[in-house]
Amino acid sequence: MAFGALLETFVLAELLKLASWSHVPLEFLHFRDRDGNEVDLVIEDSHGNVVGIEVKASASVGATDFSGLRKLAEACGKRFVLGLILYDHDVVVPFGERLFAAPISTLWK
């Protein structure tokens, strides 16, 4: 558990650095609904577009890992543009419309 929290913090720091280059203001949020579904990071731009990011300290990802991202997509409707799980592997895997698992190293490519 401690490594997972550390990894989430590291990814947030990297995303904040990348966001500093953006010409569009970005807001970083967290999503949790009343049923306990959550998304680690939610990035919303000034146009209302939303990207959800989950961070997993695992080399494998399954469909159930996307439950929070699916709930976020439902809550945001058309404003939801992408849901990502960043994980410890080297392959990008699609998991449905606008949902992907991608290597953490994608942040630097």
C-alpha positions, -999 to 999 in steps of 0.1 A, spaced: 0 0 0 28 25 9 44 20 -25 11 26 -43 6 59 -25 42 69 -33 38 60 -70 5 80 -72 23 110 -57 52 106 -81 29 104 -111 10 135 -99 43 154 -96 53 144 -132 19 154 -145 20 188 -128 54 194 -144 40 184 -179 9 206 -172 32 236 -167 39 236 -204 2 237 -214 -13 268 -229 -47 258 -215 -52 260 -178 -56 226 -162 -72 217 -128 -62 186 -110 -90 169 -89 -100 136 -73 -132 117 -80 -152 96 -55 -189 89 -57 -212 79 -29 -207 42 -37 -170 45 -31 -159 44 -68 -129 66 -72 -103 78 -97 -69 89 -84 -65 119 -107 -90 139 -127 -77 166 -150 -101 191 -163 -92 218 -188 -108 253 -191 -132 240 -217 -146 213 -194 -129 183 -210 -121 156 -185 -93 130 -184 -93 104 -156 -61 87 -145 -56 57 -122 -22 47 -111 -14 10 -105 18 -5 -90 10 -37 -109 22 -53 -141 -13 -65 -150 -47 -47 -153 -82 -62 -157 -116 -48 -167 -126 -44 -130 -97 -19 -125 -117 5 -148 -148 6 -126 -140 41 -112 -131 54 -147 -164 41 -161 -183 59 -133 -164 91 -140 -173 87 -177 -209 83 -168 -208 113 -145 -191 136 -171 -209 124 -202 -196 140 -234 -170 160 -214 -151 127 -207 -124 124 -233 -100 97 -219 -96 73 -191 -61 58 -184 -47 33 -160 -9 39 -158 7 6 -148 40 -12 -145 43 -28 -180 54 -19 -215 23 -24 -235 -7 -1 -242 -39 -21 -240 -74 -8 -250 -103 -16 -226 -132 0 -243 -142 33 -258 -118 60 -246 -103 36 -219 -67 24 -220 -40 8 -198 -7 24 -206 29 21 -192 39 47 -166 68 54 -189 43 69 -214 47 101 -194 82 106 -208 77 94 -244 
